[in-house]
Every structure is written in structure tokens, then in C-alpha cells.
Amino acid sequence: MKRTIKEKEIITKKKVIIKKSSNDRLWLCWFCISW
């Protein structure tokens, strides 16, 4: 049980990192367009 919880945490952390990086890219694109 403990192991699966830890694996879930790792997966969610990876998802959050992916989400954040794609958000940053979107923001950068928007910044370039607005310039």
C-alpha cells in the first residue's frame, strides 16, 4: 500500500511539472505575439 501511494505521488509531481512547462511555453508565445 505504501509503495503505491508513493508511486502516485511521483506520477502527480511529473504531471504538475509537465503542466507547468507547457504553461510557461504558452505564456512565452503570447508574450512574443503581444510584442
N, CA, C and O atoms as a printed pandas DataFrame, in Angstrom:
     atom_number atom_name residue_name chain_id  residue_number  x_coord  y_coord  z_coord
0              1         N          MET        A               1    0.836   -1.213    0.000
1              2        CA          MET        A               1    0.000    0.000    0.000
2              3         C          MET        A               1    0.870    1.262    0.000
3              4         O          MET        A               1    0.650    2.179   -0.791
4              5         N          LYS        A               2    1.834    1.293    0.873
5              6        CA          LYS        A               2    2.708    2.477    0.942
6              7         C          LYS        A               2    3.383    2.730   -0.400
7              8         O          LYS        A               2    3.504    3.870   -0.851
8              9         N          ARG        A               3    3.819    1.643   -1.025
9             10        CA          ARG        A               3    4.537    1.784   -2.290
10            11         C          ARG        A               3    3.647    2.421   -3.353
11            12         O          ARG        A               3    4.097    3.306   -4.081
12            13         N          THR        A               4    2.410    1.992   -3.452
13            14        CA          THR        A               4    1.518    2.542   -4.479
14            15         C          THR        A               4    1.248    4.026   -4.221
15            16         O          THR        A               4    1.154    4.813   -5.163
16            17         N          ILE        A               5    1.125    4.400   -2.971
17            18        CA          ILE        A               5    0.893    5.822   -2.642
18            19         C          ILE        A               5    2.094    6.644   -3.111
19            20         O          ILE        A               5    1.926    7.718   -3.689
20            21         N          LYS        A               6    3.294    6.144   -2.863
21            22        CA          LYS        A               6    4.498    6.862   -3.271
22            23         C          LYS        A               6    4.559    6.970   -4.796
23            24         O          LYS        A               6    4.922    8.016   -5.334
24            25         N          GLU        A               7    4.210    5.911   -5.471
25            26        CA          GLU        A               7    4.218    5.940   -6.937
26            27         C          GLU        A               7    3.225    6.968   -7.450
27            28         O          GLU        A               7    3.516    7.706   -8.391
28            29         N          LYS        A               8    2.056    7.014   -6.833
29            30        CA          LYS        A               8    1.046    8.009   -7.231
30            31         C          LYS        A               8    1.595    9.417   -7.040
31            32         O          LYS        A               8    1.413   10.279   -7.900
32            33         N          GLU        A               9    2.260    9.650   -5.926
33            34        CA          GLU        A               9    2.837   10.985   -5.666
34            35         C          GLU        A               9    3.823   11.359   -6.758
35            36         O          GLU        A               9    3.812   12.484   -7.256
36            37         N          ILE        A              10    4.671   10.418   -7.126
37            38        CA          ILE        A              10    5.671   10.685   -8.170
38            39         C          ILE        A              10    4.976   11.017   -9.483
39            40         O          ILE        A              10    5.375   11.947  -10.185
40            41         N          ILE        A              11    3.940   10.259   -9.814
41            42        CA          ILE        A              11    3.213   10.497  -11.068
42            43         C          ILE        A              11    2.577   11.885  -11.062
43            44         O          ILE        A              11    2.649   12.608  -12.056
44            45         N          THR        A              12    1.957   12.255   -9.947
45            46        CA          THR        A              12    1.313   13.577   -9.890
46            47         C          THR        A              12    2.360   14.683   -9.988
47            48         O          THR        A              12    2.119   15.708  -10.625
48            49         N          LYS        A              13    3.506   14.485   -9.369
49            50        CA          LYS        A              13    4.567   15.502   -9.446
50            51         C          LYS        A              13    5.010   15.675  -10.892
51            52         O          LYS        A              13    5.200   16.797  -11.361
52            53         N          LYS        A              14    5.174   14.555  -11.597
53            54        CA          LYS        A              14    5.577   14.632  -13.008
54            55         C          LYS        A              14    4.522   15.371  -13.816
55            56         O          LYS        A              14    4.853   16.209  -14.654
56            57         N          LYS        A              15    3.254   15.063  -13.569
57            58        CA          LYS        A              15    2.167   15.733  -14.284
58            59         C          LYS        A              15    2.210   17.229  -14.034
59            60         O          LYS        A              15    2.052   18.022  -14.961
60            61         N          VAL        A              16    2.423   17.616  -12.789
61            62        CA          VAL        A              16    2.465   19.043  -12.436
62            63         C          VAL        A              16    3.620   19.721  -13.173
63            64         O          VAL        A              16    3.466   20.825  -13.694
64            65         N          ILE        A              17    4.767   19.061  -13.213
65            66        CA          ILE        A              17    5.933   19.642  -13.900
66            67         C          ILE        A              17    5.624   19.814  -15.392
67            68         O          ILE        A              17    5.943   20.848  -15.979
68            69         N          ILE        A              18    5.010   18.812  -15.995
69            70        CA          ILE        A              18    4.671   18.894  -17.423
70            71         C          ILE        A              18    3.692   20.041  -17.654
71            72         O          ILE        A              18    3.847   20.830  -18.586
72            73         N          LYS        A              19    2.689   20.118  -16.797
73            74        CA          LYS        A              19    1.684   21.180  -16.921
74            75         C          LYS        A              19    2.359   22.546  -16.827
75            76         O          LYS        A              19    2.084   23.436  -17.632
76            77         N          LYS        A              20    3.235   22.708  -15.853
77            78        CA          LYS        A              20    3.891   23.991  -15.640
78            79         C          LYS        A              20    4.740   24.374  -16.855
79            80         O          LYS        A              20    4.696   25.519  -17.303
80            81         N          SER        A              21    5.501   23.439  -17.382
81            82        CA          SER        A              21    6.373   23.749  -18.511
82            83         C          SER        A              21    5.554   24.131  -19.745
83            84         O          SER        A              21    5.934   25.046  -20.475
84            85         N          SER        A              22    4.449   23.449  -19.983
85            86        CA          SER        A              22    3.611   23.789  -21.137
86            87         C          SER        A              22    2.957   25.152  -20.923
87            88         O          SER        A              22    2.777   25.911  -21.875
88            89         N          ASN        A              23    2.605   25.461  -19.686
89            90        CA          ASN        A              23    2.029   26.771  -19.372
90            91         C          ASN        A              23    3.046   27.871  -19.652
91            92         O          ASN        A              23    2.712   28.903  -20.234
92            93         N          ASP        A              24    4.280   27.646  -19.238
93            94        CA          ASP        A              24    5.340   28.638  -19.470
94            95         C          ASP        A              24    5.521   28.873  -20.966
95            96         O          ASP        A              24    5.711   30.007  -21.405
96            97         N          ARG        A              25    5.461   27.806  -21.736
97            98        CA          ARG        A              25    5.647   27.922  -23.179
98            99         C          ARG        A              25    4.521   28.738  -23.790
99           100         O          ARG        A              25    4.747   29.601  -24.639
100          101         N          LEU        A              26    3.306   28.453  -23.346
101          102        CA          LEU        A              26    2.145   29.202  -23.838
102          103         C          LEU        A              26    2.307   30.685  -23.509
103          104         O          LEU        A              26    2.073   31.550  -24.353
104          105         N          TRP        A              27    2.701   30.954  -22.300
105          106        CA          TRP        A              27    2.857   32.342  -21.859
106          107         C          TRP        A              27    3.929   33.039  -22.703
107          108         O          TRP        A              27    3.761   34.191  -23.104
108          109         N          LEU        A              28    5.013   32.343  -22.963
109          110        CA          LEU        A              28    6.090   32.918  -23.780
110          111         C          LEU        A              28    5.584   33.231  -25.184
111          112         O          LEU        A              28    5.873   34.295  -25.731
112          113         N          CYS        A              29    4.836   32.313  -25.756
113          114        CA          CYS        A              29    4.271   32.533  -27.096
114          115         C          CYS        A              29    3.396   33.783  -27.094
115          116         O          CYS        A              29    3.506   34.636  -27.974
116          117         N          TRP        A              30    2.538   33.873  -26.102
117          118        CA          TRP        A              30    1.635   35.018  -26.012
118          119         C          TRP        A              30    2.437   36.310  -25.875
119          120         O          TRP        A              30    2.097   37.331  -26.472
120          121         N          PHE        A              31    3.493   36.252  -25.090
121          122        CA          PHE        A              31    4.346   37.424  -24.891
122          123         C          PHE        A              31    4.966   37.855  -26.218
123          124         O          PHE        A              31    5.002   39.042  -26.541
124          125         N          CYS        A              32    5.453   36.876  -26.980
125          126        CA          CYS        A              32    6.052   37.181  -28.288
126          127         C          CYS        A              32    5.021   37.811  -29.221
127          128         O          CYS        A              32    5.327   38.768  -29.933
128          129         N          ILE        A              33    3.818   37.282  -29.217
129          130        CA          ILE        A              33    2.765   37.804  -30.105
130          131         C          ILE        A              33    2.390   39.239  -29.713
131          132         O          ILE        A              33    2.220   40.107  -30.569
132          133         N          SER        A              34    2.267   39.466  -28.410
133          134        CA          SER        A              34    1.859   40.795  -27.950
134          135         C          SER        A              34    2.938   41.838  -28.247
135          136         O          SER        A              34    2.645   43.029  -28.358
136          137         N          TRP        A              35    4.166   41.389  -28.374
137          138        CA          TRP        A              35    5.225   42.336  -28.732
138          139         C          TRP        A              35    5.088   42.678  -30.206
139          140         O          TRP        A              35    5.876   43.462  -30.734
